[in-house]
Structure formats: structure tokens, C-alpha cells
Amino acid sequence: MAASHIFKVVFVNQGKVYEIYARKVNHGSIFGFIEVEELVFGERSTVVVDPGEERIKAEFEGVKRTYLPMHSVLRIDEVRKQGVSKISALEGGSNVTAFPMPMYTPEKK
């Protein structure tokens, strides 16, 4: 995989939709989790600062690798160029949370 690949990962966390960019995405060494490495954020070379991106950057500051539960990942796209990382409200917000379903069930013997 070339170093120029960038992945957009969209996932749900505590009732909010997170959109982050990373250079590496794998199935992970922990069963049921997606491993996201080398998070990419916008450069501070511009005068205009996006407070939304600064918030998510501060949340992931110092994180080398993060593991996302597979059931919380909405989408993973390989993109040509990086966009703006952001946190947004989950549309159709409800106070009902889906019960986590098992990923597999043991075989009955």
C-alpha cells in the first residue's frame, strides 16, 4: 500500500457522528474492532482555524492507534485527498439505543 493512500472513516460514538482521516486502516488484532492508525488532520499553515476540527484534533491528541468497535463504523472510504475532520450530531436522534448484536454465535453441539 502506497503512503499516499488516505481513508475517511465515519463512525458513531456517544450519539455523535465522527469523520476522521487516516493513512492506515486494518481489521485489527482485537476481534471485532477496526484498527485506525496515523490519523491525519489539517495543517495549521492557514490563518483561519476551524473550531470543529480543532475539537476533534484535541480529542485524538497523542493517539498513535485507535480501535473502533466494528458495529459503530458506518463507512470507510479510500479518498484521493483529505477533507476536514469533524464531529456532527446524529440525525434522527432518538433516546433509544440499539442492543448490540453478537457478531457470531457458537455452534451447538
N, CA, C and O of each residue as an XYZ file, in Angstrom:
436
protein
N       0.854     -1.176      0.000
C       0.000      0.000      0.000
C       0.896      1.234      0.000
O       1.802      1.354      0.825
N       0.637      2.141     -0.923
C       1.426      3.363     -1.039
C       1.109      4.306      0.114
O       0.007      4.284      0.662
N       2.088      5.134      0.474
C       1.908      6.066      1.588
C       0.915      7.168      1.258
O       0.461      7.873      2.159
N       0.567      7.332     -0.021
C      -0.328      8.417     -0.412
C      -1.802      8.069     -0.193
O      -2.664      8.925     -0.393
N      -2.109      6.843      0.209
C      -3.499      6.458      0.439
C      -4.028      7.139      1.686
O      -3.354      7.196      2.715
N      -5.243      7.656      1.579
C      -5.903      8.263      2.734
C      -7.305      7.674      2.821
O      -8.007      7.562      1.816
N      -7.703      7.299      4.037
C      -9.006      6.712      4.267
C      -9.855      7.656      5.105
O      -9.384      8.245      6.078
N     -11.113      7.787      4.711
C     -12.082      8.541      5.511
C     -12.890      7.512      6.286
O     -13.511      6.628      5.695
N     -12.882      7.627      7.605
C     -13.588      6.691      8.475
C     -14.707      7.451      9.171
O     -14.468      8.447      9.854
N     -15.932      6.968      8.989
C     -17.096      7.587      9.618
C     -17.650      6.581     10.623
O     -17.954      5.442     10.269
N     -17.780      7.014     11.888
C     -18.277      6.116     12.924
C     -19.112      6.892     13.938
O     -19.063      8.121     14.000
N     -19.876      6.148     14.725
C     -20.746      6.738     15.742
C     -20.119      6.503     17.106
O     -19.653      5.404     17.408
N     -20.113      7.558     17.933
C     -19.590      7.465     19.293
C     -20.422      8.364     20.187
O     -20.465      9.576     19.977
N     -21.077      7.794     21.174
C     -21.873      8.518     22.164
C     -22.868      9.483     21.521
O     -22.963     10.643     21.921
N     -23.605      9.000     20.527
C     -24.656      9.789     19.899
C     -24.182     10.841     18.917
O     -24.970     11.686     18.491
N     -22.909     10.809     18.548
C     -22.375     11.772     17.587
C     -21.682     11.013     16.461
O     -21.170      9.911     16.659
N     -21.677     11.618     15.281
C     -21.022     11.029     14.122
C     -19.649     11.668     13.968
O     -19.537     12.888     13.842
N     -18.613     10.849     13.977
C     -17.241     11.300     13.821
C     -16.786     10.995     12.399
O     -17.074      9.924     11.864
N     -16.085     11.926     11.799
C     -15.488     11.729     10.482
C     -14.005     12.059     10.619
O     -13.633     13.210     10.848
N     -13.162     11.036     10.476
C     -11.726     11.228     10.628
C     -11.003     10.692      9.397
O     -11.562      9.916      8.622
N      -9.765     11.115      9.231
C      -8.936     10.678      8.106
C      -7.689     10.004      8.657
O      -7.101     10.456      9.639
N      -7.292      8.902      8.000
C      -6.133      8.147      8.457
C      -5.403      7.543      7.263
O      -5.976      7.365      6.188
N      -4.143      7.236      7.474
C      -3.335      6.621      6.415
C      -3.419      5.096      6.425
O      -3.192      4.463      5.395
N      -3.742      4.498      7.571
C      -3.814      3.041      7.666
C      -5.093      2.614      8.368
O      -5.443      3.149      9.420
N      -5.791      1.638      7.776
C      -6.980      1.047      8.374
C      -6.874     -0.463      8.171
O      -6.677     -0.932      7.050
N      -7.004     -1.223      9.263
C      -6.896     -2.684      9.217
C      -8.013     -3.317     10.025
O      -8.714     -2.635     10.773
N      -8.176     -4.637      9.869
C      -9.186     -5.343     10.646
C      -8.800     -5.442     12.105
O      -9.653     -5.727     12.945
N      -7.563     -5.221     12.423
C      -7.137     -5.127     13.812
C      -6.762     -6.462     14.427
O      -7.156     -7.525     13.948
N      -6.003     -6.381     15.486
C      -5.561     -7.576     16.190
C      -6.537     -7.963     17.294
O      -6.419     -9.042     17.875
N      -7.494     -7.097     17.586
C      -8.520     -7.394     18.581
C      -9.792     -7.753     17.830
O     -10.277     -6.959     17.024
N     -10.342     -8.941     18.082
C     -11.519     -9.417     17.376
C     -12.694     -8.450     17.541
O     -13.027     -8.047     18.656
N     -13.318     -8.084     16.417
C     -14.488     -7.213     16.449
C     -14.172     -5.732     16.406
O     -15.073     -4.907     16.554
N     -12.904     -5.374     16.205
C     -12.513     -3.977     16.175
C     -11.780     -3.647     14.881
O     -11.085     -4.489     14.313
N     -11.946     -2.416     14.427
C     -11.221     -1.882     13.282
C     -10.070     -1.044     13.835
O     -10.278     -0.193     14.699
N      -8.875     -1.282     13.343
C      -7.680     -0.576     13.795
C      -7.410      0.599     12.855
O      -7.272      0.405     11.647
N      -7.335      1.801     13.395
C      -7.101      3.006     12.610
C      -5.808      3.641     13.109
O      -5.679      3.965     14.289
N      -4.841      3.815     12.184
C      -3.527      4.354     12.546
C      -3.201      5.592     11.724
O      -3.803      5.842     10.680
N      -2.253      6.347     12.206
C      -1.726      7.536     11.531
C      -2.856      8.500     11.134
O      -3.084      8.770      9.955
N      -3.540      8.997     12.146
C      -4.607      9.973     11.918
C      -4.040     11.220     11.270
O      -2.935     11.652     11.598
N      -4.799     11.800     10.347
C      -4.341     12.960      9.590
C      -5.296     14.118      9.866
O      -6.512     13.977      9.741
N      -4.736     15.251     10.240
C      -5.529     16.459     10.474
C      -4.980     17.574      9.611
O      -3.850     17.486      9.130
N      -5.768     18.632      9.404
C      -5.346     19.763      8.586
C      -4.134     20.458      9.169
O      -3.916     20.457     10.380
N      -3.365     21.041      8.300
C      -2.176     21.769      8.729
C      -2.580     23.114      9.320
O      -3.618     23.668      8.959
N      -1.779     23.626     10.209
C      -2.056     24.926     10.838
C      -1.418     26.068     10.062
O      -1.160     27.133     10.622
N      -1.162     25.852      8.776
C      -0.490     26.875      7.985
C      -1.437     28.006      7.577
O      -0.981     29.069      7.157
N      -2.734     27.791      7.697
C      -3.686     28.832      7.307
C      -4.051     29.687      8.514
O      -3.929     29.255      9.661
N      -4.496     30.895      8.238
C      -4.884     31.812      9.308
C      -6.234     31.417      9.892
O      -6.452     31.564     11.095
N      -7.148     30.915      9.055
C      -8.484     30.536      9.506
C      -8.405     29.179     10.202
O      -7.874     28.218      9.644
N      -8.934     29.107     11.419
C      -8.922     27.879     12.195
C     -10.356     27.381     12.336
O     -11.240     28.127     12.756
N     -10.580     26.129     11.988
C     -11.908     25.524     12.104
C     -12.056     24.976     13.525
O     -11.335     24.050     13.896
N     -12.979     25.530     14.332
C     -13.114     25.063     15.715
C     -13.562     23.609     15.807
O     -13.201     22.919     16.760
N     -14.342     23.126     14.835
C     -14.777     21.732     14.833
C     -13.610     20.782     14.669
O     -13.516     19.771     15.365
N     -12.719     21.111     13.742
C     -11.553     20.261     13.523
C     -10.584     20.348     14.704
O      -9.950     19.354     15.060
N     -10.469     21.520     15.306
C      -9.599     21.668     16.475
C     -10.106     20.809     17.632
O      -9.312     20.241     18.382
N     -11.432     20.715     17.775
C     -12.021     19.913     18.848
C     -11.695     18.427     18.679
O     -11.305     17.755     19.633
N     -11.860     17.925     17.448
C     -11.581     16.504     17.211
C     -10.080     16.236     17.273
O      -9.657     15.164     17.706
N      -9.283     17.195     16.846
C      -7.829     17.056     16.922
C      -7.382     16.977     18.378
O      -6.512     16.176     18.719
N      -7.976     17.807     19.240
C      -7.649     17.780     20.664
C      -8.077     16.461     21.295
O      -7.391     15.943     22.175
N      -9.212     15.912     20.850
C      -9.701     14.645     21.402
C      -8.758     13.484     21.073
O      -8.577     12.583     21.892
N      -8.159     13.502     19.880
C      -7.275     12.428     19.456
C      -5.795     12.784     19.612
O      -4.933     12.085     19.078
N      -5.495     13.855     20.332
C      -4.108     14.273     20.529
C      -3.335     13.187     21.278
O      -3.786     12.692     22.311
N      -2.183     12.828     20.753
C      -1.342     11.819     21.383
C      -1.751     10.384     21.080
O      -1.124      9.454     21.589
N      -2.784     10.176     20.267
C      -3.247      8.829     19.929
C      -2.443      8.308     18.750
O      -2.451      8.896     17.668
N      -1.760      7.214     18.967
C      -0.979      6.578     17.902
C      -1.875      5.673     17.062
O      -1.761      5.626     15.838
N      -2.762      4.961     17.736
C      -3.636      3.993     17.074
C      -4.928      3.925     17.880
O      -4.897      3.939     19.111
N      -6.053      3.852     17.193
C      -7.329      3.714     17.888
C      -8.058      2.494     17.350
O      -7.936      2.148     16.175
N      -8.812      1.852     18.220
C      -9.599      0.683     17.843
C     -11.067      1.058     17.946
O     -11.541      1.478     19.002
N     -11.778      0.901     16.841
C     -13.198      1.231     16.803
C     -14.015     -0.050     16.772
O     -13.711     -0.950     15.989
N     -15.050     -0.157     17.608
C     -15.899     -1.343     17.539
C     -16.511     -1.456     16.139
O     -16.989     -0.470     15.579
N     -16.490     -2.655     15.591
C     -16.957     -2.870     14.222
C     -18.397     -2.389     14.016
O     -18.731     -1.866     12.954
N     -19.245     -2.565     15.030
C     -20.646     -2.182     14.877
C     -20.866     -0.669     14.927
O     -21.960     -0.200     14.612
N     -19.839      0.109     15.318
C     -20.001      1.561     15.343
C     -19.532      2.225     14.048
O     -19.807      3.403     13.817
N     -18.825      1.471     13.205
C     -18.305      2.030     11.951
C     -19.428      2.066     10.919
O     -20.044      1.044     10.617
N     -19.684      3.252     10.388
C     -20.710      3.420      9.369
C     -20.148      3.228      7.974
O     -20.807      2.675      7.094
N     -18.905      3.697      7.781
C     -18.358      3.692      6.427
C     -16.852      3.929      6.460
O     -16.347      4.679      7.296
N     -16.142      3.277      5.536
C     -14.716      3.528      5.331
C     -14.514      3.718      3.838
O     -14.829      2.830      3.046
N     -13.990      4.872      3.453
C     -13.748      5.190      2.042
C     -12.273      5.487      1.837
O     -11.637      6.130      2.672
N     -11.733      5.015      0.716
C     -10.397      5.443      0.315
C     -10.607      6.672     -0.561
O     -11.306      6.598     -1.571
N     -10.014      7.794     -0.188
C     -10.249      9.058     -0.883
C      -8.974      9.563     -1.526
O      -7.873      9.179     -1.133
N      -9.130     10.427     -2.517
C      -7.971     10.980     -3.222
C      -7.254     12.039     -2.396
O      -6.027     12.130     -2.424
N      -8.034     12.850     -1.648
C      -7.399     13.871     -0.814
C      -8.164     14.020      0.488
O      -9.340     13.671      0.588
N      -7.481     14.536      1.458
C      -8.023     14.686      2.799
C      -9.054     15.801      2.846
O      -8.893     16.839      2.204
N     -10.105     15.579      3.605
C     -11.104     16.608      3.866
C     -10.950     17.102      5.294
O      -9.904     16.923      5.917
N     -11.993     17.719      5.798
C     -11.970     18.271      7.153
C     -12.566     17.256      8.121
O     -13.695     16.803      7.931
N     -11.818     16.901      9.151
C     -12.339     16.015     10.195
C     -13.380     16.778     10.989
O     -13.234     17.976     11.228
N     -14.437     16.079     11.399
C     -15.498     16.781     12.127
C     -16.306     15.842     12.989
O     -16.276     14.623     12.819
N     -17.031     16.440     13.920
C     -17.981     15.732     14.768
C     -19.326     16.402     14.526
O     -19.437     17.625     14.616
N     -20.343     15.611     14.221
C     -21.672     16.178     13.991
C     -22.711     15.383     14.763
O     -22.462     14.256     15.193
N     -23.874     15.988     14.931
C     -24.961     15.332     15.653
C     -25.538     14.214     14.800
O     -25.592     14.319     13.574
N     -25.964     13.157     15.450
C     -26.590     12.032     14.763
C     -27.997     12.439     14.381
O     -28.806     12.778     15.245
N     -28.296     12.408     13.087
C     -29.627     12.816     12.619
C     -30.658     11.772     12.997
O     -30.349     10.585     13.101
N     -31.897     12.230     13.202
C     -32.948     11.314     13.627
C     -32.681     10.833     15.037
O     -33.030      9.717     15.421
N     -32.043     11.723     15.801
C     -31.633     11.372     17.151
C     -32.785     10.827     17.977
O     -33.865     11.415     18.032
N     -32.543      9.733     18.593
C     -33.534      9.090     19.423
C     -32.877      8.762     20.752
O     -31.656      8.639     20.844
N     -33.687      8.625     21.760
C     -33.130      8.256     23.049
C     -33.093      6.737     23.212
O     -32.823      6.228     24.300
N     -33.368      6.015     22.117
C     -33.315      4.558     22.134
C     -32.035      4.109     21.440
O     -31.762      4.503     20.306
N     -31.262      3.292     22.120
C     -30.026      2.761     21.559
C     -30.238      1.303     21.201
O     -30.824      0.539     21.969
N     -29.751      0.924     20.015
C     -29.883     -0.461     19.588
C     -29.055     -1.368     20.489
O     -27.937     -1.031     20.876
N     -29.626     -2.528     20.816
C     -28.914     -3.505     21.623
C     -27.821     -4.130     20.772
O     -28.099     -4.561     19.653
N     -26.592     -4.193     21.260
C     -25.512     -4.771     20.445
C     -25.789     -6.236     20.140
O     -26.127     -7.021     21.026
N     -25.640     -6.580     18.880
C     -25.872     -7.956     18.435
C     -24.532     -8.691     18.427
O     -23.501     -8.098     18.109
N     -24.543     -9.983     18.777
C     -23.288    -10.726     18.709
C     -22.844    -10.883     17.260
O     -23.671    -11.008     16.356
N     -21.535    -10.873     17.048
C     -21.017    -10.992     15.696
C     -21.097    -12.430     15.219
O     -21.204    -12.673     14.017
N     -21.050    -13.349     16.099
C     -21.192    -14.760     15.750
C     -21.803    -15.478     16.939
O     -21.714    -15.005     18.072
N     -22.405    -16.584     16.688
C     -22.955    -17.383     17.772
C     -22.244    -18.730     17.773
O     -21.974    -19.288     16.709
N     -21.944    -19.248     18.936
C     -21.261    -20.546     18.989
C     -22.115    -21.631     18.350
O     -23.343    -21.599     18.423
N     -21.454    -22.576     17.734
C     -22.145    -23.686     17.107
C     -22.663    -24.631     18.171
O     -21.942    -24.974     19.109
N     -23.925    -25.058     18.029
C     -24.498    -26.007     19.002
C     -24.001    -27.404     18.678
O     -23.954    -27.813     17.518
N     -23.632    -28.124     19.719
C     -23.105    -29.486     19.509
C     -24.076    -30.522     19.977
O     -23.799    -31.717     19.878
